[in-house]
Amino acid sequence: MYAALRQVKAKPGSADELARRIRKGAISIISSVPGFMGYYVVYAPDDTVTAISVFNTVEGADESNRRAMAWIDKNLGPLMLGAPTATAGPVIVHSLP
């Protein structure tokens, strides 16, 4: 199992608009990557947004970051403070009920 993580600082108060844009565009882009297992977005109290995508191959995780970063550049610019970052790697601990 591999995870791809993208993170960016959002403009304060932009959580609802970010969620709307992500639902409208990013979910279908990420979920269409081969090996897709799950997608989560966390909006922290300090306006840090973290997207976590889970795949069954490292290639899927890397491809999701490539696609997501291109989508972010085109669709979230006005809502961001600074540039997004991305990384991917193996999940070394996980637990499900």
C-alpha positions, 0 to 999 in steps of 0.5 A, a space after each residue: 500500500 502506498 500513499 500520496 500526500 499533497 499539502 498547501 496553506 489555504 487562504 483563511 475562510 476558504 474551506 467551503 470553496 476548496 471542498 466544492 472545487 475538490 468534489 467537482 474536479 479532483 476526486 474523479 481525476 485521482 480516483 481514475 488512477 490505476 490502483 486507487 484505494 481511497 482519497 481523503 482531504 483534511 482541513 486543519 485549524 491553521 488553514 493547512 490543507 492535506 490531501 491523502 490518496 491511497 494506492 496499491 502501487 507506488 506508480 499509482 501514488 506517483 501518478 496521482 501526485 502528477 495529476 493532482 499538482 497539475 489540477 491544483 495549479 489550474 483550479 486552486 491558485 486563488 485560494 492558496 497561500 504559497 505553493 503546494 508540496 507533494 510526496 509519496 511513499 509506502 504506508 508502513 503502519 495502518 489499521 482498519 476496524 
